Amino acid sequence: MRIDYEQFAGKKCQELMQIQERFREQLSIGNYQDWYYDAELALLRLYNERV
């Protein structure tokens, strides 16, 4: 069986976009002003400026 790469990649891209949208909705990621990613720890920090 032969797989068409463009169809496969397009399908996986659509699936990823759906997962990202659910992720944004569940965690309200769009509500944060800033972020910091520590590659050494593989830690993503999301935060708002403290007043």
All heavy atoms as atom14 arrays in JSON, in Angstrom:
{
  "sequence": "MRIDYEQFAGKKCQELMQIQERFREQLSIGNYQDWYYDAELALLRLYNERV",
  "atom14_mask": [
    [1, 1, 1, 1, 1, 1, 1, 1, 0, 0, 0, 0, 0, 0],
    [1, 1, 1, 1, 1, 1, 1, 1, 1, 1, 1, 0, 0, 0],
    [1, 1, 1, 1, 1, 1, 1, 1, 0, 0, 0, 0, 0, 0],
    [1, 1, 1, 1, 1, 1, 1, 1, 0, 0, 0, 0, 0, 0],
    [1, 1, 1, 1, 1, 1, 1, 1, 1, 1, 1, 1, 0, 0],
    [1, 1, 1, 1, 1, 1, 1, 1, 1, 0, 0, 0, 0, 0],
    [1, 1, 1, 1, 1, 1, 1, 1, 1, 0, 0, 0, 0, 0],
    [1, 1, 1, 1, 1, 1, 1, 1, 1, 1, 1, 0, 0, 0],
    [1, 1, 1, 1, 1, 0, 0, 0, 0, 0, 0, 0, 0, 0],
    [1, 1, 1, 1, 0, 0, 0, 0, 0, 0, 0, 0, 0, 0],
    [1, 1, 1, 1, 1, 1, 1, 1, 1, 0, 0, 0, 0, 0],
    [1, 1, 1, 1, 1, 1, 1, 1, 1, 0, 0, 0, 0, 0],
    [1, 1, 1, 1, 1, 1, 0, 0, 0, 0, 0, 0, 0, 0],
    [1, 1, 1, 1, 1, 1, 1, 1, 1, 0, 0, 0, 0, 0],
    [1, 1, 1, 1, 1, 1, 1, 1, 1, 0, 0, 0, 0, 0],
    [1, 1, 1, 1, 1, 1, 1, 1, 0, 0, 0, 0, 0, 0],
    [1, 1, 1, 1, 1, 1, 1, 1, 0, 0, 0, 0, 0, 0],
    [1, 1, 1, 1, 1, 1, 1, 1, 1, 0, 0, 0, 0, 0],
    [1, 1, 1, 1, 1, 1, 1, 1, 0, 0, 0, 0, 0, 0],
    [1, 1, 1, 1, 1, 1, 1, 1, 1, 0, 0, 0, 0, 0],
    [1, 1, 1, 1, 1, 1, 1, 1, 1, 0, 0, 0, 0, 0],
    [1, 1, 1, 1, 1, 1, 1, 1, 1, 1, 1, 0, 0, 0],
    [1, 1, 1, 1, 1, 1, 1, 1, 1, 1, 1, 0, 0, 0],
    [1, 1, 1, 1, 1, 1, 1, 1, 1, 1, 1, 0, 0, 0],
    [1, 1, 1, 1, 1, 1, 1, 1, 1, 0, 0, 0, 0, 0],
    [1, 1, 1, 1, 1, 1, 1, 1, 1, 0, 0, 0, 0, 0],
    [1, 1, 1, 1, 1, 1, 1, 1, 0, 0, 0, 0, 0, 0],
    [1, 1, 1, 1, 1, 1, 0, 0, 0, 0, 0, 0, 0, 0],
    [1, 1, 1, 1, 1, 1, 1, 1, 0, 0, 0, 0, 0, 0],
    [1, 1, 1, 1, 0, 0, 0, 0, 0, 0, 0, 0, 0, 0],
    [1, 1, 1, 1, 1, 1, 1, 1, 0, 0, 0, 0, 0, 0],
    [1, 1, 1, 1, 1, 1, 1, 1, 1, 1, 1, 1, 0, 0],
    [1, 1, 1, 1, 1, 1, 1, 1, 1, 0, 0, 0, 0, 0],
    [1, 1, 1, 1, 1, 1, 1, 1, 0, 0, 0, 0, 0, 0],
    [1, 1, 1, 1, 1, 1, 1, 1, 1, 1, 1, 1, 1, 1],
    [1, 1, 1, 1, 1, 1, 1, 1, 1, 1, 1, 1, 0, 0],
    [1, 1, 1, 1, 1, 1, 1, 1, 1, 1, 1, 1, 0, 0],
    [1, 1, 1, 1, 1, 1, 1, 1, 0, 0, 0, 0, 0, 0],
    [1, 1, 1, 1, 1, 0, 0, 0, 0, 0, 0, 0, 0, 0],
    [1, 1, 1, 1, 1, 1, 1, 1, 1, 0, 0, 0, 0, 0],
    [1, 1, 1, 1, 1, 1, 1, 1, 0, 0, 0, 0, 0, 0],
    [1, 1, 1, 1, 1, 0, 0, 0, 0, 0, 0, 0, 0, 0],
    [1, 1, 1, 1, 1, 1, 1, 1, 0, 0, 0, 0, 0, 0],
    [1, 1, 1, 1, 1, 1, 1, 1, 0, 0, 0, 0, 0, 0],
    [1, 1, 1, 1, 1, 1, 1, 1, 1, 1, 1, 0, 0, 0],
    [1, 1, 1, 1, 1, 1, 1, 1, 0, 0, 0, 0, 0, 0],
    [1, 1, 1, 1, 1, 1, 1, 1, 1, 1, 1, 1, 0, 0],
    [1, 1, 1, 1, 1, 1, 1, 1, 0, 0, 0, 0, 0, 0],
    [1, 1, 1, 1, 1, 1, 1, 1, 1, 0, 0, 0, 0, 0],
    [1, 1, 1, 1, 1, 1, 1, 1, 1, 1, 1, 0, 0, 0],
    [1, 1, 1, 1, 1, 1, 1, 0, 0, 0, 0, 0, 0, 0]
  ],
  "atom14_positions": [
    [[0.84, -1.19, 0.0], [0.0, 0.0, 0.0], [0.88, 1.24, 0.0], [1.82, 1.37, 0.78], [-0.9, 0.0, 1.24], [-1.8, 1.18, 1.3], [-3.01, 0.97, 2.62], [-2.73, 2.45, 3.51], [0.0, 0.0, 0.0], [0.0, 0.0, 0.0], [0.0, 0.0, 0.0], [0.0, 0.0, 0.0], [0.0, 0.0, 0.0], [0.0, 0.0, 0.0]],
    [[0.57, 2.16, -0.86], [1.34, 3.38, -0.99], [0.56, 4.56, -0.42], [-0.63, 4.72, -0.69], [1.63, 3.62, -2.46], [2.67, 4.64, -2.66], [3.17, 4.61, -4.06], [4.15, 5.68, -4.12], [4.75, 6.07, -5.17], [4.49, 5.48, -6.3], [5.61, 7.04, -5.13], [0.0, 0.0, 0.0], [0.0, 0.0, 0.0], [0.0, 0.0, 0.0]],
    [[1.23, 5.39, 0.36], [0.59, 6.54, 0.99], [1.01, 7.81, 0.26], [2.2, 8.01, -0.01], [1.0, 6.65, 2.47], [0.53, 5.41, 3.24], [0.44, 7.91, 3.1], [1.01, 5.36, 4.67], [0.0, 0.0, 0.0], [0.0, 0.0, 0.0], [0.0, 0.0, 0.0], [0.0, 0.0, 0.0], [0.0, 0.0, 0.0], [0.0, 0.0, 0.0]],
    [[0.04, 8.65, -0.08], [0.34, 9.94, -0.69], [0.78, 10.89, 0.42], [0.01, 11.18, 1.33], [-0.9, 10.48, -1.39], [-0.64, 11.82, -2.04], [-0.75, 12.84, -1.32], [-0.32, 11.84, -3.24], [0.0, 0.0, 0.0], [0.0, 0.0, 0.0], [0.0, 0.0, 0.0], [0.0, 0.0, 0.0], [0.0, 0.0, 0.0], [0.0, 0.0, 0.0]],
    [[2.02, 11.36, 0.34], [2.58, 12.18, 1.41], [1.8, 13.46, 1.63], [1.53, 13.85, 2.77], [4.05, 12.51, 1.14], [4.59, 13.44, 2.18], [4.93, 12.96, 3.45], [4.72, 14.8, 1.95], [5.39, 13.81, 4.44], [5.18, 15.66, 2.94], [5.51, 15.16, 4.17], [5.95, 16.0, 5.15], [0.0, 0.0, 0.0], [0.0, 0.0, 0.0]],
    [[1.42, 14.15, 0.57], [0.72, 15.43, 0.72], [-0.63, 15.24, 1.43], [-1.01, 16.04, 2.28], [0.55, 16.11, -0.63], [1.86, 16.67, -1.15], [1.68, 17.51, -2.39], [0.58, 18.06, -2.6], [2.65, 17.62, -3.14], [0.0, 0.0, 0.0], [0.0, 0.0, 0.0], [0.0, 0.0, 0.0], [0.0, 0.0, 0.0], [0.0, 0.0, 0.0]],
    [[-1.35, 14.17, 1.09], [-2.62, 13.9, 1.77], [-2.38, 13.57, 3.23], [-3.09, 14.06, 4.11], [-3.35, 12.75, 1.09], [-3.99, 13.1, -0.22], [-4.71, 11.91, -0.82], [-4.35, 10.76, -0.58], [-5.73, 12.18, -1.61], [0.0, 0.0, 0.0], [0.0, 0.0, 0.0], [0.0, 0.0, 0.0], [0.0, 0.0, 0.0], [0.0, 0.0, 0.0]],
    [[-1.37, 12.73, 3.48], [-1.04, 12.34, 4.85], [-0.66, 13.56, 5.68], [-1.18, 13.77, 6.78], [0.1, 11.33, 4.84], [0.6, 10.97, 6.21], [-0.09, 10.08, 7.0], [1.77, 11.54, 6.69], [0.37, 9.75, 8.26], [2.24, 11.21, 7.96], [1.54, 10.32, 8.75], [0.0, 0.0, 0.0], [0.0, 0.0, 0.0], [0.0, 0.0, 0.0]],
    [[0.24, 14.39, 5.14], [0.71, 15.58, 5.86], [-0.45, 16.55, 6.1], [-0.57, 17.13, 7.18], [1.83, 16.26, 5.09], [0.0, 0.0, 0.0], [0.0, 0.0, 0.0], [0.0, 0.0, 0.0], [0.0, 0.0, 0.0], [0.0, 0.0, 0.0], [0.0, 0.0, 0.0], [0.0, 0.0, 0.0], [0.0, 0.0, 0.0], [0.0, 0.0, 0.0]],
    [[-1.3, 16.73, 5.11], [-2.44, 17.63, 5.26], [-3.4, 17.15, 6.35], [-3.88, 17.95, 7.16], [0.0, 0.0, 0.0], [0.0, 0.0, 0.0], [0.0, 0.0, 0.0], [0.0, 0.0, 0.0], [0.0, 0.0, 0.0], [0.0, 0.0, 0.0], [0.0, 0.0, 0.0], [0.0, 0.0, 0.0], [0.0, 0.0, 0.0], [0.0, 0.0, 0.0]],
    [[-3.65, 15.84, 6.37], [-4.53, 15.27, 7.38], [-3.95, 15.46, 8.78], [-4.64, 15.86, 9.71], [-4.75, 13.79, 7.11], [-5.65, 13.11, 8.1], [-5.83, 11.63, 7.79], [-6.68, 10.99, 8.86], [-6.73, 9.53, 8.71], [0.0, 0.0, 0.0], [0.0, 0.0, 0.0], [0.0, 0.0, 0.0], [0.0, 0.0, 0.0], [0.0, 0.0, 0.0]],
    [[-2.66, 15.18, 8.94], [-2.01, 15.31, 10.24], [-1.96, 16.77, 10.69], [-2.11, 17.07, 11.87], [-0.62, 14.7, 10.22], [-0.64, 13.2, 10.04], [-1.47, 12.54, 11.12], [-1.66, 11.07, 10.93], [-2.53, 10.46, 11.92], [0.0, 0.0, 0.0], [0.0, 0.0, 0.0], [0.0, 0.0, 0.0], [0.0, 0.0, 0.0], [0.0, 0.0, 0.0]],
    [[-1.76, 17.68, 9.75], [-1.74, 19.1, 10.08], [-3.11, 19.55, 10.6], [-3.21, 20.27, 11.59], [-1.34, 19.91, 8.86], [-1.13, 21.67, 9.18], [0.0, 0.0, 0.0], [0.0, 0.0, 0.0], [0.0, 0.0, 0.0], [0.0, 0.0, 0.0], [0.0, 0.0, 0.0], [0.0, 0.0, 0.0], [0.0, 0.0, 0.0], [0.0, 0.0, 0.0]],
    [[-4.18, 19.09, 9.94], [-5.54, 19.42, 10.39], [-5.8, 18.86, 11.78], [-6.39, 19.53, 12.63], [-6.57, 18.88, 9.4], [-6.63, 19.63, 8.11], [-7.06, 21.08, 8.3], [-7.93, 21.38, 9.1], [-6.43, 21.98, 7.58], [0.0, 0.0, 0.0], [0.0, 0.0, 0.0], [0.0, 0.0, 0.0], [0.0, 0.0, 0.0], [0.0, 0.0, 0.0]],
    [[-5.35, 17.63, 12.02], [-5.52, 17.02, 13.34], [-4.78, 17.82, 14.41], [-5.31, 18.04, 15.5], [-5.02, 15.57, 13.34], [-5.9, 14.63, 12.54], [-5.3, 13.24, 12.42], [-4.24, 12.96, 13.02], [-5.9, 12.41, 11.7], [0.0, 0.0, 0.0], [0.0, 0.0, 0.0], [0.0, 0.0, 0.0], [0.0, 0.0, 0.0], [0.0, 0.0, 0.0]],
    [[-3.58, 18.26, 14.09], [-2.79, 19.05, 15.03], [-3.48, 20.38, 15.34], [-3.54, 20.8, 16.5], [-1.39, 19.3, 14.5], [-0.48, 20.17, 15.36], [-0.29, 19.56, 16.75], [0.86, 20.38, 14.69], [0.0, 0.0, 0.0], [0.0, 0.0, 0.0], [0.0, 0.0, 0.0], [0.0, 0.0, 0.0], [0.0, 0.0, 0.0], [0.0, 0.0, 0.0]],
    [[-4.02, 21.02, 14.33], [-4.71, 22.29, 14.56], [-5.93, 22.11, 15.46], [-6.22, 22.96, 16.3], [-5.08, 22.94, 13.23], [-3.86, 23.5, 12.51], [-4.23, 24.54, 11.09], [-4.8, 23.35, 9.91], [0.0, 0.0, 0.0], [0.0, 0.0, 0.0], [0.0, 0.0, 0.0], [0.0, 0.0, 0.0], [0.0, 0.0, 0.0], [0.0, 0.0, 0.0]],
    [[-6.64, 20.99, 15.31], [-7.8, 20.72, 16.17], [-7.34, 20.49, 17.61], [-7.97, 20.98, 18.56], [-8.56, 19.51, 15.66], [-9.27, 19.75, 14.36], [-9.88, 18.5, 13.77], [-9.64, 17.39, 14.24], [-10.66, 18.66, 12.71], [0.0, 0.0, 0.0], [0.0, 0.0, 0.0], [0.0, 0.0, 0.0], [0.0, 0.0, 0.0], [0.0, 0.0, 0.0]],
    [[-6.25, 19.77, 17.79], [-5.72, 19.52, 19.12], [-5.28, 20.84, 19.76], [-5.55, 21.09, 20.93], [-4.54, 18.52, 19.06], [-5.06, 17.13, 18.7], [-3.78, 18.49, 20.38], [-3.97, 16.15, 18.33], [0.0, 0.0, 0.0], [0.0, 0.0, 0.0], [0.0, 0.0, 0.0], [0.0, 0.0, 0.0], [0.0, 0.0, 0.0], [0.0, 0.0, 0.0]],
    [[-4.61, 21.7, 18.99], [-4.16, 22.99, 19.51], [-5.35, 23.84, 19.95], [-5.29, 24.51, 20.98], [-3.35, 23.74, 18.45], [-1.98, 23.15, 18.24], [-1.24, 23.88, 17.13], [-1.81, 24.23, 16.1], [0.05, 24.08, 17.33], [0.0, 0.0, 0.0], [0.0, 0.0, 0.0], [0.0, 0.0, 0.0], [0.0, 0.0, 0.0], [0.0, 0.0, 0.0]],
    [[-6.41, 23.82, 19.17], [-7.59, 24.63, 19.52], [-8.21, 24.14, 20.83], [-8.56, 24.94, 21.69], [-8.61, 24.6, 18.39], [-9.77, 25.55, 18.6], [-9.34, 27.0, 18.77], [-8.37, 27.44, 18.12], [-9.96, 27.7, 19.59], [0.0, 0.0, 0.0], [0.0, 0.0, 0.0], [0.0, 0.0, 0.0], [0.0, 0.0, 0.0], [0.0, 0.0, 0.0]],
    [[-8.33, 22.82, 21.0], [-8.86, 22.27, 22.26], [-7.95, 22.65, 23.43], [-8.4, 23.0, 24.51], [-9.01, 20.76, 22.16], [-10.19, 20.32, 21.33], [-10.54, 18.85, 21.54], [-9.41, 17.95, 21.46], [-9.03, 17.29, 20.37], [-9.68, 17.46, 19.24], [-8.0, 16.46, 20.4], [0.0, 0.0, 0.0], [0.0, 0.0, 0.0], [0.0, 0.0, 0.0]],
    [[-6.64, 22.58, 23.2], [-5.66, 22.95, 24.21], [-5.84, 24.4, 24.63], [-5.87, 24.73, 25.81], [-4.26, 22.71, 23.65], [-3.14, 22.92, 24.62], [-2.9, 22.03, 25.64], [-2.29, 24.01, 24.48], [-1.84, 22.21, 26.52], [-1.24, 24.2, 25.35], [-1.02, 23.3, 26.38], [0.0, 0.0, 0.0], [0.0, 0.0, 0.0], [0.0, 0.0, 0.0]],
    [[-6.0, 25.3, 23.65], [-6.21, 26.72, 23.96], [-7.49, 26.94, 24.75], [-7.53, 27.73, 25.69], [-6.28, 27.53, 22.66], [-4.96, 27.78, 22.03], [-5.12, 28.74, 20.84], [-3.9, 28.75, 20.07], [-3.77, 28.26, 18.84], [-4.8, 27.73, 18.23], [-2.61, 28.3, 18.23], [0.0, 0.0, 0.0], [0.0, 0.0, 0.0], [0.0, 0.0, 0.0]],
    [[-8.56, 26.26, 24.35], [-9.84, 26.41, 25.04], [-9.77, 25.9, 26.48], [-10.26, 26.56, 27.4], [-10.93, 25.66, 24.28], [-11.31, 26.3, 22.97], [-12.25, 25.43, 22.14], [-12.66, 24.35, 22.62], [-12.57, 25.83, 21.01], [0.0, 0.0, 0.0], [0.0, 0.0, 0.0], [0.0, 0.0, 0.0], [0.0, 0.0, 0.0], [0.0, 0.0, 0.0]],
    [[-9.19, 24.73, 26.67], [-9.15, 24.12, 28.0], [-8.25, 24.88, 28.96], [-8.55, 24.98, 30.16], [-8.68, 22.67, 27.91], [-9.68, 21.76, 27.25], [-9.15, 20.36, 27.04], [-8.02, 20.05, 27.36], [-9.99, 19.5, 26.49], [0.0, 0.0, 0.0], [0.0, 0.0, 0.0], [0.0, 0.0, 0.0], [0.0, 0.0, 0.0], [0.0, 0.0, 0.0]],
    [[-7.15, 25.44, 28.49], [-6.2, 26.09, 29.39], [-6.21, 27.61, 29.3], [-5.42, 28.27, 29.98], [-4.78, 25.57, 29.08], [-4.61, 24.06, 29.26], [-3.21, 23.64, 28.87], [-4.92, 23.63, 30.68], [0.0, 0.0, 0.0], [0.0, 0.0, 0.0], [0.0, 0.0, 0.0], [0.0, 0.0, 0.0], [0.0, 0.0, 0.0], [0.0, 0.0, 0.0]],
    [[-7.07, 28.17, 28.49], [-7.17, 29.63, 28.32], [-5.81, 30.26, 28.05], [-5.47, 31.3, 28.64], [-7.82, 30.25, 29.56], [-9.11, 29.73, 29.77], [0.0, 0.0, 0.0], [0.0, 0.0, 0.0], [0.0, 0.0, 0.0], [0.0, 0.0, 0.0], [0.0, 0.0, 0.0], [0.0, 0.0, 0.0], [0.0, 0.0, 0.0], [0.0, 0.0, 0.0]],
    [[-5.05, 29.65, 27.19], [-3.69, 30.12, 26.9], [-3.68, 31.54, 26.35], [-2.77, 32.31, 26.62], [-2.98, 29.15, 25.95], [-2.68, 27.87, 26.72], [-1.7, 29.74, 25.39], [-2.01, 26.81, 25.94], [0.0, 0.0, 0.0], [0.0, 0.0, 0.0], [0.0, 0.0, 0.0], [0.0, 0.0, 0.0], [0.0, 0.0, 0.0], [0.0, 0.0, 0.0]],
    [[-4.69, 31.91, 25.59], [-4.74, 33.24, 25.0], [-4.87, 34.36, 26.02], [-4.75, 35.53, 25.68], [0.0, 0.0, 0.0], [0.0, 0.0, 0.0], [0.0, 0.0, 0.0], [0.0, 0.0, 0.0], [0.0, 0.0, 0.0], [0.0, 0.0, 0.0], [0.0, 0.0, 0.0], [0.0, 0.0, 0.0], [0.0, 0.0, 0.0], [0.0, 0.0, 0.0]],
    [[-5.09, 34.02, 27.28], [-5.27, 35.04, 28.32], [-3.97, 35.47, 28.97], [-3.98, 36.34, 29.84], [-6.23, 34.52, 29.39], [-7.62, 34.3, 28.84], [-8.02, 34.93, 27.87], [-8.35, 33.38, 29.44], [0.0, 0.0, 0.0], [0.0, 0.0, 0.0], [0.0, 0.0, 0.0], [0.0, 0.0, 0.0], [0.0, 0.0, 0.0], [0.0, 0.0, 0.0]],
    [[-2.86, 34.87, 28.61], [-1.58, 35.21, 29.22], [-0.86, 36.26, 28.37], [-0.9, 36.22, 27.14], [-0.7, 33.97, 29.37], [-1.26, 32.99, 30.36], [-2.0, 31.9, 29.94], [-1.06, 33.17, 31.72], [-2.53, 31.0, 30.86], [-1.59, 32.28, 32.64], [-2.32, 31.19, 32.19], [-2.84, 30.31, 33.1], [0.0, 0.0, 0.0], [0.0, 0.0, 0.0]],
    [[-0.19, 37.18, 29.04], [0.53, 38.25, 28.34], [1.93, 37.83, 27.93], [2.44, 38.28, 26.91], [0.62, 39.49, 29.23], [-0.7, 40.12, 29.53], [-0.57, 41.28, 30.49], [0.48, 41.49, 31.1], [-1.63, 42.04, 30.65], [0.0, 0.0, 0.0], [0.0, 0.0, 0.0], [0.0, 0.0, 0.0], [0.0, 0.0, 0.0], [0.0, 0.0, 0.0]],
    [[2.57, 37.01, 28.72], [3.97, 36.65, 28.47], [4.18, 35.15, 28.66], [3.38, 34.47, 29.31], [4.89, 37.39, 29.45], [4.85, 38.88, 29.21], [5.19, 39.32, 28.1], [4.47, 39.61, 30.15], [0.0, 0.0, 0.0], [0.0, 0.0, 0.0], [0.0, 0.0, 0.0], [0.0, 0.0, 0.0], [0.0, 0.0, 0.0], [0.0, 0.0, 0.0]],
    [[5.29, 34.67, 28.12], [5.67, 33.28, 28.3], [7.18, 33.17, 28.33], [7.89, 34.05, 27.85], [5.09, 32.4, 27.21], [5.59, 32.74, 25.83], [5.04, 33.66, 24.98], [6.72, 32.19, 25.16], [5.77, 33.72, 23.81], [6.82, 32.83, 23.9], [7.67, 31.25, 25.5], [7.82, 32.52, 22.98], [8.66, 30.95, 24.57], [8.73, 31.57, 23.34]],
    [[7.65, 32.1, 28.92], [9.08, 31.82, 28.97], [9.25, 30.31, 28.85], [8.56, 29.55, 29.53], [9.69, 32.31, 30.29], [11.13, 31.88, 30.44], [12.14, 32.51, 29.74], [11.46, 30.83, 31.27], [13.45, 32.1, 29.86], [12.77, 30.42, 31.41], [13.77, 31.05, 30.7], [15.06, 30.63, 30.82], [0.0, 0.0, 0.0], [0.0, 0.0, 0.0]],
    [[10.14, 29.88, 27.98], [10.41, 28.45, 27.82], [11.84, 28.16, 28.24], [12.78, 28.74, 27.7], [10.19, 28.0, 26.38], [10.47, 26.52, 26.2], [9.61, 25.58, 26.74], [11.59, 26.08, 25.52], [9.85, 24.22, 26.6], [11.84, 24.72, 25.38], [10.97, 23.8, 25.92], [11.23, 22.46, 25.79], [0.0, 0.0, 0.0], [0.0, 0.0, 0.0]],
    [[12.0, 27.28, 29.21], [13.32, 26.86, 29.69], [13.63, 25.54, 29.0], [13.09, 24.49, 29.36], [13.3, 26.69, 31.21], [14.67, 26.37, 31.78], [15.47, 25.7, 31.11], [14.93, 26.78, 32.92], [0.0, 0.0, 0.0], [0.0, 0.0, 0.0], [0.0, 0.0, 0.0], [0.0, 0.0, 0.0], [0.0, 0.0, 0.0], [0.0, 0.0, 0.0]],
    [[14.5, 25.58, 27.97], [14.8, 24.39, 27.19], [15.5, 23.33, 28.02], [15.28, 22.13, 27.82], [15.64, 24.77, 25.98], [0.0, 0.0, 0.0], [0.0, 0.0, 0.0], [0.0, 0.0, 0.0], [0.0, 0.0, 0.0], [0.0, 0.0, 0.0], [0.0, 0.0, 0.0], [0.0, 0.0, 0.0], [0.0, 0.0, 0.0], [0.0, 0.0, 0.0]],
    [[16.34, 23.74, 28.94], [17.07, 22.78, 29.75], [16.12, 21.94, 30.6], [16.3, 20.73, 30.77], [18.07, 23.5, 30.64], [18.99, 22.58, 31.41], [20.05, 23.35, 32.17], [20.65, 24.28, 31.59], [20.27, 23.01, 33.35], [0.0, 0.0, 0.0], [0.0, 0.0, 0.0], [0.0, 0.0, 0.0], [0.0, 0.0, 0.0], [0.0, 0.0, 0.0]],
    [[15.08, 22.58, 31.14], [14.11, 21.88, 31.98], [12.87, 21.41, 31.2], [12.04, 20.7, 31.75], [13.64, 22.8, 33.11], [14.7, 23.26, 34.1], [14.12, 24.26, 35.08], [15.31, 22.06, 34.82], [0.0, 0.0, 0.0], [0.0, 0.0, 0.0], [0.0, 0.0, 0.0], [0.0, 0.0, 0.0], [0.0, 0.0, 0.0], [0.0, 0.0, 0.0]],
    [[12.77, 21.84, 29.93], [11.59, 21.56, 29.11], [10.34, 22.05, 29.84], [9.34, 21.36, 29.98], [11.48, 20.08, 28.77], [0.0, 0.0, 0.0], [0.0, 0.0, 0.0], [0.0, 0.0, 0.0], [0.0, 0.0, 0.0], [0.0, 0.0, 0.0], [0.0, 0.0, 0.0], [0.0, 0.0, 0.0], [0.0, 0.0, 0.0], [0.0, 0.0, 0.0]],
    [[10.43, 23.31, 30.31], [9.37, 23.9, 31.12], [8.84, 25.16, 30.44], [9.62, 26.07, 30.13], [9.91, 24.24, 32.51], [8.96, 24.93, 33.47], [7.82, 24.0, 33.85], [9.72, 25.36, 34.72], [0.0, 0.0, 0.0], [0.0, 0.0, 0.0], [0.0, 0.0, 0.0], [0.0, 0.0, 0.0], [0.0, 0.0, 0.0], [0.0, 0.0, 0.0]],
    [[7.56, 25.2, 30.21], [6.91, 26.37, 29.64], [6.17, 27.1, 30.74], [5.34, 26.51, 31.43], [5.93, 25.97, 28.54], [5.1, 27.09, 27.93], [6.0, 28.12, 27.24], [4.07, 26.52, 26.97], [0.0, 0.0, 0.0], [0.0, 0.0, 0.0], [0.0, 0.0, 0.0], [0.0, 0.0, 0.0], [0.0, 0.0, 0.0], [0.0, 0.0, 0.0]],
    [[6.48, 28.39, 30.9], [5.81, 29.2, 31.92], [4.98, 30.27, 31.22], [5.48, 31.0, 30.37], [6.82, 29.87, 32.83], [7.62, 28.9, 33.62], [8.63, 29.6, 34.48], [9.49, 28.6, 35.1], [10.23, 28.82, 36.14], [10.24, 30.02, 36.71], [10.99, 27.88, 36.64], [0.0, 0.0, 0.0], [0.0, 0.0, 0.0], [0.0, 0.0, 0.0]],
    [[3.72, 30.35, 31.6], [2.81, 31.36, 31.08], [2.42, 32.27, 32.23], [2.1, 31.79, 33.31], [1.55, 30.69, 30.51], [1.79, 29.64, 29.44], [0.51, 28.89, 29.14], [2.37, 30.26, 28.19], [0.0, 0.0, 0.0], [0.0, 0.0, 0.0], [0.0, 0.0, 0.0], [0.0, 0.0, 0.0], [0.0, 0.0, 0.0], [0.0, 0.0, 0.0]],
    [[2.47, 33.57, 32.01], [2.16, 34.48, 33.11], [1.7, 35.82, 32.61], [1.89, 36.18, 31.45], [3.37, 34.64, 34.03], [4.62, 35.11, 33.34], [4.94, 36.45, 33.29], [5.5, 34.22, 32.74], [6.08, 36.9, 32.65], [6.64, 34.65, 32.1], [6.93, 35.99, 32.06], [8.07, 36.41, 31.41], [0.0, 0.0, 0.0], [0.0, 0.0, 0.0]],
    [[1.06, 36.54, 33.49], [0.65, 37.92, 33.26], [1.51, 38.81, 34.13], [1.94, 38.42, 35.22], [-0.81, 38.11, 33.62], [-1.73, 37.4, 32.66], [-1.5, 37.4, 31.46], [-2.75, 36.75, 33.18], [0.0, 0.0, 0.0], [0.0, 0.0, 0.0], [0.0, 0.0, 0.0], [0.0, 0.0, 0.0], [0.0, 0.0, 0.0], [0.0, 0.0, 0.0]],
    [[1.72, 40.02, 33.67], [2.52, 40.98, 34.45], [1.8, 41.27, 35.77], [0.6, 41.51, 35.8], [2.69, 42.27, 33.66], [3.59, 43.26, 34.32], [3.81, 44.47, 33.44], [3.91, 44.32, 32.22], [3.85, 45.57, 34.0], [0.0, 0.0, 0.0], [0.0, 0.0, 0.0], [0.0, 0.0, 0.0], [0.0, 0.0, 0.0], [0.0, 0.0, 0.0]],
    [[2.55, 41.23, 36.81], [1.96, 41.52, 38.13], [1.9, 43.02, 38.34], [2.85, 43.74, 38.06], [2.78, 40.89, 39.24], [2.69, 39.39, 39.2], [3.4, 38.78, 40.34], [3.33, 37.33, 40.22], [3.92, 36.5, 41.01], [4.66, 36.94, 42.02], [3.82, 35.2, 40.83], [0.0, 0.0, 0.0], [0.0, 0.0, 0.0], [0.0, 0.0, 0.0]],
    [[0.8, 43.49, 38.87], [0.61, 44.93, 39.11], [0.98, 45.28, 40.52], [0.84, 44.57, 41.43], [-0.86, 45.32, 38.82], [-1.06, 46.79, 39.06], [-1.22, 44.94, 37.4], [0.0, 0.0, 0.0], [0.0, 0.0, 0.0], [0.0, 0.0, 0.0], [0.0, 0.0, 0.0], [0.0, 0.0, 0.0], [0.0, 0.0, 0.0], [0.0, 0.0, 0.0]]
  ]
}
